[in-house]
């Protein structure tokens, strides 16, 4: 169905892999369009509750935007690419499903930016992160100046973007870019195990919490707390709240079904 993506469903978990084997999964416009369409389909589905984003093969998550496509592009085309990535990556942040980046190798430029748009990043020991754009005479254009600074702080983001230094998985973990580092052979199992733990909780409650974190942390504290209070109240109207609390009091396992 897709030329640049591989998609696999395992129950409530979808695995979406960038698949451009000739260019270390570089993100050309066609790939971004497919990813946007694919996420658009997934976000409408209630049977998929977790999305794992990865790169096909063993060497790269995604080695960045496609340099061969950008080399002769004009300013308007550059802006159009960035806006397509903005729409696509924003979808990952805003979709009700939890998104986990399984970073299985190079996550450079647009690849690092794709991983940062996922809710959680699990890095294989061979993962390499970096924003090499300034070495190409451009700057990060798929959200790197904004998301890296929000994730690791302005000082570290500036250092990484200005020097174009590549960092390994352990350093990414140390600065808070990666949530976890695991041996490459255990990467997908670790992501599935994390998905299982999340799926055992109330999926609707998780989606409300995601929305509050995403929207709230980009606003002032009072507005964020107000948003949290409204959604906390909303959760009281759900089956899951009644079931979750009743099950606790009855000392039995809850059966949480809302999404
Ligand atoms: N775009 C297009 N093609 C790419 C690519 C990219 N980002 N990254 C790798 N490739 C291609 C290579 O050109 C090469 O193609 P050929 O076999 O036809 O020569 C193939 O993938 C394999 O790559 P290498 O031979 O270079 O593999 P390596 O193991 O020696 O090096 C690497 C791996 C360090 C990741 C190196 O490929 C590299 O530095 N890639 C570019 C990384 C980069 O600069 N990314 C940022 C792009 S700009 C961006 O992303 C802007 C933004 O913010 C959106």
Boltz pocket constraint, residues with backbone or C-beta under 6 A from the ligand:
constraints:
  - pocket:
      binder: B
      contacts: [[A, 22], [A, 23], [A, 24], [A, 26], [A, 27], [A, 63], [A, 64], [A, 65], [A, 66], [A, 67], [A, 68], [A, 106], [A, 108], [A, 109], [A, 110], [A, 111], [A, 113], [A, 132], [A, 133], [A, 136], [A, 139], [A, 140], [A, 141], [A, 142], [A, 143], [A, 144]]
      max_distance: 6.0
